[in-house]
Amino acid sequence: MGRTGRWLLVIAGALMVFGVCVWLGDVLLPWDQATRIGTGAGAGAVIAGVLGAWASAQIGSPTPSPTPPAGAQTASGERAVVTQDNSGIIITGDNGSVQR
């Protein structure tokens, strides 16, 4: 299942959780109807938000590849720097002075 399918499943689940919370608030709470529905809607919104945050952490963006692509330059060493197609000034070293 792709990312879009996962997100659609999360959205459908969040709407169902919200609806169940509103229904439970209306059925179980002892106050007048407007307060019961408002309380259930608030609880449902919080739970749906937590579900969305959890899903965002689980689905998220794909992790970058730990190895550089073929033909890419790599740098090794304590103060190594690699640039590609950089036309600006690069400052290296501890004091930050520009050397040309």
C-alpha positions in Angstrom: 0.0 0.0 0.0 1.4 3.4 -1.0 1.7 6.5 1.1 -1.6 7.9 -0.3 -3.5 4.8 0.7 -2.0 4.8 4.2 -3.0 8.5 4.6 -6.5 7.8 3.4 -6.8 4.9 5.9 -5.6 7.2 8.7 -8.1 9.9 7.7 -10.9 7.4 7.6 -9.8 6.0 11.0 -9.6 9.5 12.5 -13.2 10.3 11.3 -14.5 7.1 12.8 -12.8 7.7 16.1 -14.2 11.3 16.1 -17.7 10.0 15.4 -17.5 7.3 18.1 -16.3 9.9 20.7 -19.2 12.2 19.8 -21.6 9.3 20.1 -20.2 8.1 23.4 -20.3 11.6 24.8 -23.9 11.9 23.9 -24.8 8.5 25.3 -22.7 8.4 28.5 -22.3 11.9 29.9 -25.0 13.2 32.3 -25.1 16.8 31.1 -27.5 18.5 28.6 -27.1 17.4 25.0 -25.2 20.4 23.7 -22.5 20.0 26.4 -22.4 16.2 25.9 -21.8 16.5 22.2 -19.3 19.3 22.6 -17.3 17.3 25.1 -17.4 14.3 22.9 -16.3 16.3 19.9 -13.4 17.8 21.9 -12.2 14.4 23.1 -12.6 13.1 19.5 -10.6 15.9 18.1 -7.8 15.3 20.6 -7.7 11.6 19.9 -7.8 12.1 16.1 -5.0 14.6 16.4 -2.9 12.1 18.4 -3.7 9.5 15.7 -2.6 11.9 13.0 0.7 12.7 14.8 1.4 9.1 15.3 0.7 8.3 11.6 2.9 11.1 10.5 5.8 9.7 12.5 5.1 6.2 11.1 4.4 7.0 7.5 6.7 10.1 7.3 9.0 10.8 4.4 11.2 8.0 3.1 14.6 7.9 4.8 17.5 9.0 2.7 19.9 6.5 1.4 23.0 6.2 3.7 25.3 5.7 0.7 26.0 8.4 -1.8 24.8 7.8 -5.4 27.2 6.5 -7.9 29.7 9.1 -9.1 29.2 11.4 -6.1 32.1 12.9 -4.3 32.8 12.0 -0.7 34.9 13.6 1.9 36.7 12.0 4.8 38.8 13.4 7.5 38.3 15.8 10.5 37.8 18.9 8.4 37.0 17.6 4.9 34.7 19.6 2.7 33.2 18.5 -0.7 31.3 20.9 -2.9 29.6 20.4 -6.2 28.7 23.3 -8.6 29.3 26.0 -5.9 30.1 29.4 -7.2 30.0 31.2 -3.8 32.5 31.6 -1.0 33.2 28.7 1.3 34.6 29.6 4.7 36.4 26.8 6.5 38.6 26.7 9.6 38.2 27.9 13.2 38.4 31.7 12.8 36.0 32.1 9.9 38.3 34.3 7.8 37.7 34.4 4.0 40.7 33.1 2.0 40.8 33.6 -1.7 
